[in-house]
């Protein structure tokens, strides 16, 4: 009996449900409160570490220098770099929107 496809389908549904909840939030404060309720401190730290290295990787800062600046492991930096290169594009979209003035985002 194969259970893998059902688990993947369930995971996809759960991710869509979670993404919908995040998209429904309007402010940084609401997103922060939701994340603090949803995640453990270790999960929040890991996600924060990953996000912190994205702009440095986009600026082509060497891994060792990123590690020295952030104390994020070189392994994590490498994983984020691979995701930036071969992932679904989520890091890039968020990074681009954060570097765009809010008026330009709202004009849309």
Secondary structure in CASP SS format (residue, H / E / C, confidence):
PFRMAT SS
TARGET T0000
AUTHOR 0000-0000-0000
METHOD secondary structure of the structure
MODEL  1
X C 1.00
X C 1.00
X C 1.00
X H 1.00
X H 1.00
X H 1.00
X H 1.00
X H 1.00
X H 1.00
X H 1.00
X H 1.00
X H 1.00
X H 1.00
X H 1.00
X H 1.00
X H 1.00
X H 1.00
X H 1.00
X H 1.00
X H 1.00
X H 1.00
X H 1.00
X H 1.00
X H 1.00
X C 1.00
X C 1.00
X C 1.00
X H 1.00
X H 1.00
X H 1.00
X H 1.00
X H 1.00
X H 1.00
X H 1.00
X H 1.00
X H 1.00
X H 1.00
X H 1.00
X C 1.00
X C 1.00
X H 1.00
X H 1.00
X H 1.00
X H 1.00
X H 1.00
X H 1.00
X H 1.00
X H 1.00
X H 1.00
X H 1.00
X H 1.00
X H 1.00
X H 1.00
X H 1.00
X H 1.00
X H 1.00
X H 1.00
X H 1.00
X C 1.00
X C 1.00
X C 1.00
X C 1.00
X H 1.00
X H 1.00
X H 1.00
X H 1.00
X H 1.00
X H 1.00
X H 1.00
X H 1.00
X C 1.00
X C 1.00
X C 1.00
X H 1.00
X H 1.00
X H 1.00
X H 1.00
X H 1.00
X H 1.00
X H 1.00
X H 1.00
X H 1.00
X H 1.00
X H 1.00
X H 1.00
X H 1.00
X C 1.00
X C 1.00
X C 1.00
X H 1.00
X H 1.00
X H 1.00
X H 1.00
X H 1.00
X H 1.00
X H 1.00
X H 1.00
X H 1.00
X C 1.00
X C 1.00
X C 1.00
X H 1.00
X H 1.00
X H 1.00
X H 1.00
X H 1.00
X H 1.00
X C 1.00
END
